[in-house]
Amino acid sequence: MRRTLAAAVAVLALTAAQTVFAANYPSRPVHVIVPTPPGGPVDVMARLLCNSLPAQFGGQTFVVENKPGAGNIIGSKLAAEAAPDGYTLHVSSVSGLVLSPLIHKNPGYSAASFAPIALVTETPQVLVVNPQVPIKSLAELIAYAKAHPGKLNYSTGGIGTFPNLTAELFKKLTGTNIVHVPYKGGHLALNAVLAGEAQLTFDTLPTSLQLVKAGKLRAIAVSGKQRRPELPDVPDMQELGYPQLTTGAWTAFVAPKGTPAEIVAKLNAAANKALHSEPMAGTLAKMGAEARGGTTKDLADYIAGETAKWKPVIADLHIKAD
């Protein structure tokens, strides 16, 4: 009887302590690990979010820490192994949360290693080429690739990233041979196309839009089932006959598994408010990104759906690393 009472008292004390801890959260700077280099699409979304969250938490700082490499695995593993106290969080994408754990043999984490907070954004992809490449349409790209097998290179932020999967699926659907050149992040992959080291890449619209408008990149097609108002003259994959390539990239806000539910709830409420308040909402709209948000369950279901969608594609394409 005494043991039962002591156990009950201990549980009540722990619950009370967690409640006080959550009520005072955050009482010091929060570190947000991003598994990509500075300047890439995931980094841009993370910084927009982290710049908007302090207003929801009395001015407390949210600091972005870039830990790129290995197809998002290095940063994602660090975040998964962090103390689940709410002071180390993670902003990642389909590449880091879903694809790399499915492709790499021992990544050291999975989507189940995290507590969902909120879906941040969804962004269409755009297929871009270096303007010096003699290609102005998807039909010309396919014809050129078939006439010159292995001559064209496409860059990505690494094996297992979303652009890598998209490009490999594109190659299979079109019967083309285009060589993959992996870099340590999406920003570096885009710079490779700008410099002519690679001829093309699948990039997110927010990071490519201004470069396309400035003539530094040529947009060939956008993912999705309709054209984008930001690039009205660029056809979408649906109208070009490739409905399998209509999905876009997304960015999610998560915490290490075991983070107190009260803290996760506070972060979810703050993220939702930030996403739909200025200046973040206006900035995202100008970039061509779509603010999302929603409940923690919404994100959990979304990640589960993405896993179910991409797992058979990865198996069918025989994409493996390690």
C-alpha positions as CSV (number, residue, x, y, z in Angstrom):
1,M,0.0,0.0,0.0
2,R,2.8,2.4,1.0
3,R,4.7,1.6,-2.3
4,T,1.5,2.3,-4.3
5,L,1.0,5.6,-2.5
6,A,4.6,6.6,-2.9
7,A,4.5,5.8,-6.6
8,A,1.3,7.8,-7.0
9,V,2.9,10.8,-5.2
10,A,6.0,10.5,-7.4
11,V,3.8,10.6,-10.6
12,L,1.9,13.6,-9.3
13,A,5.1,15.4,-8.4
14,L,6.6,14.6,-11.9
15,T,3.4,15.8,-13.6
16,A,3.4,19.0,-11.6
17,A,7.1,19.6,-12.4
18,Q,6.5,19.1,-16.1
19,T,3.5,21.5,-16.0
20,V,5.6,24.2,-14.4
21,F,8.5,23.5,-16.9
22,A,6.1,23.8,-19.8
23,A,4.5,26.9,-18.4
24,N,7.9,28.7,-18.3
25,Y,9.0,27.4,-21.7
26,P,11.1,28.8,-23.3
27,S,13.3,30.3,-20.6
28,R,16.4,30.3,-22.7
29,P,17.3,30.3,-26.5
30,V,16.0,27.4,-28.5
31,H,18.2,25.8,-31.1
32,V,16.7,24.6,-34.4
33,I,18.8,22.1,-36.3
34,V,18.5,22.3,-40.1
35,P,20.1,19.4,-42.0
36,T,21.0,21.5,-45.1
37,P,23.5,24.3,-45.8
38,P,22.6,28.0,-45.4
39,G,20.7,29.5,-48.3
40,G,18.9,26.3,-49.4
41,P,15.1,26.0,-49.5
42,V,14.8,24.2,-46.1
43,D,17.1,26.7,-44.5
44,V,15.1,29.7,-45.9
45,M,11.8,28.3,-44.5
46,A,13.5,27.5,-41.2
47,R,14.9,31.0,-40.9
48,L,11.5,32.6,-41.8
49,L,9.9,30.5,-39.1
50,C,12.6,31.2,-36.5
51,N,12.4,34.9,-37.2
52,S,8.6,34.8,-36.6
53,L,8.5,32.6,-33.4
54,P,10.0,35.1,-30.9
55,A,7.0,37.3,-31.2
56,Q,4.9,34.4,-29.9
57,F,7.3,33.7,-27.0
58,G,8.0,37.1,-25.5
59,G,11.0,37.7,-27.7
60,Q,12.9,34.5,-26.8
61,T,15.5,33.7,-29.5
62,F,15.2,30.7,-31.9
63,V,18.7,30.0,-33.3
64,V,19.1,28.1,-36.6
65,E,22.0,25.7,-36.7
66,N,22.9,24.2,-40.1
67,K,24.3,20.7,-39.9
68,P,24.4,19.6,-43.6
69,G,25.6,16.4,-45.3
70,A,24.8,12.8,-46.2
71,G,21.4,13.6,-47.7
72,N,20.2,15.4,-44.6
73,I,21.2,12.5,-42.3
74,I,23.8,14.2,-40.3
75,G,21.6,17.0,-39.0
76,S,18.5,14.8,-38.7
77,K,20.4,12.3,-36.6
78,L,21.7,15.0,-34.3
79,A,18.2,16.4,-33.8
80,A,16.8,12.9,-33.1
81,E,19.4,12.3,-30.5
82,A,19.0,15.6,-28.7
83,A,17.5,15.9,-25.3
84,P,13.7,16.0,-25.6
85,D,13.3,19.2,-23.6
86,G,12.1,21.5,-26.2
87,Y,15.3,23.4,-26.5
88,T,16.6,21.5,-29.6
89,L,14.1,21.3,-32.4
90,H,14.3,20.4,-36.1
91,V,13.1,21.8,-39.4
92,S,13.4,19.4,-42.2
93,S,11.7,18.2,-45.4
94,V,10.5,15.1,-47.2
95,S,14.1,14.4,-48.0
96,G,15.3,14.3,-44.4
97,L,12.2,13.0,-42.6
98,V,11.0,10.4,-45.2
99,L,13.3,9.6,-48.1
100,S,16.8,9.3,-46.5
101,P,15.5,6.9,-43.8
102,L,14.0,4.7,-46.6
103,I,17.1,4.8,-48.8
104,H,20.0,4.6,-46.5
105,K,20.7,1.3,-44.7
106,N,21.6,2.7,-41.3
107,P,20.6,6.4,-41.0
108,G,20.3,6.2,-37.2
109,Y,16.8,7.7,-37.1
110,S,13.4,7.6,-38.8
111,A,10.3,9.7,-39.0
112,A,9.2,8.0,-35.8
113,S,12.2,9.5,-34.0
114,F,10.4,12.9,-33.9
115,A,7.3,14.4,-32.3
116,P,5.3,16.3,-35.0
117,I,4.7,20.0,-34.4
118,A,3.4,21.5,-37.6
119,L,3.6,21.4,-41.4
120,V,5.3,24.6,-42.3
121,T,5.1,25.0,-46.1
122,E,4.5,23.2,-49.4
123,T,6.3,24.4,-52.4
124,P,6.1,23.4,-56.0
125,Q,9.3,22.2,-57.8
126,V,10.6,23.8,-60.9
127,L,12.8,22.0,-63.5
128,V,15.5,24.6,-64.4
129,V,18.4,24.5,-66.8
130,N,21.5,26.6,-67.3
131,P,20.6,29.2,-70.1
132,Q,23.7,28.1,-72.1
133,V,22.1,24.7,-72.6
134,P,20.3,24.5,-76.0
135,I,17.0,23.4,-74.4
136,K,13.9,25.5,-74.1
137,S,11.1,22.9,-73.5
138,L,10.6,19.6,-71.8
139,A,10.2,17.9,-75.2
140,E,13.6,19.4,-76.3
141,L,15.2,18.2,-73.0
142,I,14.0,14.6,-73.6
143,A,15.0,14.6,-77.2
144,Y,18.5,16.0,-76.4
145,A,19.0,13.5,-73.5
146,K,18.1,10.6,-75.7
147,A,20.3,11.8,-78.5
148,H,23.2,12.3,-76.1
149,P,22.9,9.7,-73.4
150,G,25.0,10.4,-70.3
151,K,26.1,13.9,-71.5
152,L,23.7,15.9,-69.4
153,N,24.2,16.1,-65.6
154,Y,21.6,17.0,-63.0
155,S,22.6,18.3,-59.5
156,T,20.9,17.6,-56.2
157,G,21.6,18.1,-52.5
158,G,22.5,14.4,-52.2
159,I,21.4,10.9,-52.7
160,G,17.9,10.3,-51.2
161,T,16.8,14.0,-51.4
162,F,13.5,14.9,-53.0
163,P,15.1,16.3,-56.2
164,N,17.1,13.1,-56.6
165,L,13.9,11.0,-56.4
166,T,12.0,13.3,-58.7
167,A,14.8,13.3,-61.3
168,E,15.2,9.5,-61.2
169,L,11.5,9.1,-61.6
170,F,11.6,11.5,-64.5
171,K,14.4,9.5,-66.1
172,K,12.5,6.3,-65.8
173,L,9.3,7.8,-67.2
174,T,11.1,9.4,-70.2
175,G,13.6,6.7,-70.9
176,T,16.6,9.1,-70.6
177,N,20.1,8.7,-69.2
178,I,21.0,11.8,-67.2
179,V,23.9,11.6,-64.8
180,H,23.4,12.5,-61.1
181,V,25.9,14.8,-59.4
182,P,25.2,15.0,-55.7
183,Y,26.3,18.0,-53.5
184,K,26.0,18.6,-49.8
185,G,22.9,20.8,-50.1
186,G,20.3,22.2,-52.4
187,H,21.9,25.6,-52.4
188,L,25.2,24.2,-53.7
189,A,23.3,22.1,-56.3
190,L,21.6,25.2,-57.6
191,N,24.9,27.1,-57.7
192,A,26.3,24.2,-59.8
193,V,23.7,24.8,-62.4
194,L,24.3,28.5,-62.3
195,A,28.0,27.9,-62.8
196,G,27.5,25.4,-65.6
197,E,29.0,22.5,-63.6
198,A,25.6,20.7,-64.0
199,Q,23.1,21.4,-66.7
200,L,19.8,21.0,-64.8
201,T,18.1,20.4,-61.5
202,F,14.7,20.1,-59.8
203,D,14.6,23.0,-57.3
204,T,11.9,24.6,-55.2
205,L,10.1,27.6,-56.7
206,P,11.0,30.0,-53.8
207,T,14.8,29.6,-54.3
208,S,14.7,29.6,-58.1
209,L,12.0,32.2,-58.9
210,Q,14.1,35.4,-58.9
211,L,17.0,33.6,-60.7
212,V,14.5,32.6,-63.5
213,K,13.1,36.1,-63.7
214,A,16.6,37.5,-63.9
215,G,17.5,35.2,-66.8
216,K,20.1,33.3,-64.8
217,L,18.1,30.1,-65.1
218,R,15.6,28.8,-67.6
219,A,12.5,27.2,-66.3
220,I,11.3,24.2,-68.3
221,A,8.4,23.0,-66.2
222,V,6.8,23.2,-62.8
223,S,5.4,20.4,-60.7
224,G,1.7,20.5,-60.0
225,K,-1.6,20.1,-61.8
226,Q,-1.8,23.7,-63.0
227,R,0.6,26.6,-63.9
228,R,1.9,28.9,-61.3
229,P,0.9,32.5,-61.3
230,E,4.6,33.5,-60.6
231,L,5.6,31.8,-63.9
232,P,2.5,31.8,-66.1
233,D,4.3,30.9,-69.3
234,V,5.9,27.8,-67.8
235,P,3.9,24.6,-68.3
236,D,3.1,22.2,-65.5
237,M,3.8,18.5,-65.5
238,Q,0.2,17.6,-65.6
239,E,-0.4,19.3,-69.0
240,L,2.9,18.0,-70.3
241,G,1.7,14.4,-69.7
242,Y,3.5,13.5,-66.5
243,P,1.0,13.4,-63.7
244,Q,3.4,11.3,-61.6
245,L,5.6,14.4,-61.3
246,T,3.0,16.8,-59.9
247,T,4.0,16.6,-56.2
248,G,5.9,19.4,-54.5
249,A,8.3,19.7,-51.7
250,W,7.4,20.4,-48.1
251,T,9.0,21.6,-44.9
252,A,8.0,20.4,-41.4
253,F,8.7,21.5,-37.8
254,V,9.4,18.6,-35.4
255,A,10.9,17.9,-32.0
256,P,12.8,14.9,-30.6
257,K,10.5,12.1,-29.6
258,G,9.6,12.3,-25.9
259,T,9.4,16.1,-25.9
260,P,6.6,17.0,-23.3
261,A,3.2,17.2,-25.0
262,E,2.6,20.6,-23.3
263,I,5.7,22.1,-25.0
264,V,4.8,20.6,-28.4
265,A,1.3,22.1,-28.1
266,K,2.7,25.5,-27.3
267,L,5.1,25.3,-30.3
268,N,2.2,24.1,-32.5
269,A,0.0,27.1,-31.5
270,A,2.9,29.5,-32.0
271,A,3.9,28.0,-35.4
272,N,0.3,28.3,-36.7
273,K,0.0,31.9,-35.6
274,A,3.4,32.8,-37.1
275,L,2.6,31.1,-40.4
276,H,-0.6,33.1,-40.9
277,S,0.7,36.4,-39.6
278,E,2.8,39.1,-41.2
279,P,5.5,39.3,-42.2
280,M,5.9,35.6,-42.7
281,A,2.7,35.0,-44.6
282,G,3.3,37.8,-47.0
283,T,6.9,36.7,-47.6
284,L,5.9,33.1,-48.3
285,A,3.3,34.3,-50.8
286,K,5.8,36.4,-52.7
287,M,8.1,33.4,-52.8
288,G,5.5,31.1,-54.3
289,A,5.4,29.0,-51.1
290,E,2.1,28.0,-49.5
291,A,1.8,28.3,-45.7
292,R,0.2,25.3,-44.1
293,G,0.1,24.7,-40.3
294,G,-2.6,22.5,-38.8
295,T,-2.6,20.1,-35.8
296,T,0.2,17.8,-34.7
297,K,-2.0,14.9,-35.9
298,D,-2.3,16.5,-39.3
299,L,1.4,16.4,-39.6
300,A,1.7,12.9,-38.3
301,D,-0.8,11.7,-40.9
302,Y,0.8,13.7,-43.6
303,I,4.2,12.2,-43.0
304,A,2.7,8.7,-42.8
305,G,1.0,9.3,-46.2
306,E,4.3,10.5,-47.7
307,T,6.1,7.4,-46.4
308,A,3.4,5.2,-47.9
309,K,3.6,7.0,-51.2
310,W,7.4,7.1,-51.7
311,K,8.4,3.7,-50.3
312,P,7.1,1.7,-53.3
313,V,8.6,4.3,-55.7
314,I,12.0,3.9,-54.0
315,A,11.8,0.1,-54.3
316,D,10.7,0.3,-57.9
317,L,13.6,2.6,-58.8
318,H,16.1,0.4,-56.9
319,I,17.5,3.5,-55.1
320,K,19.8,2.5,-52.2
321,A,22.7,4.1,-50.5
322,D,25.4,2.6,-48.2
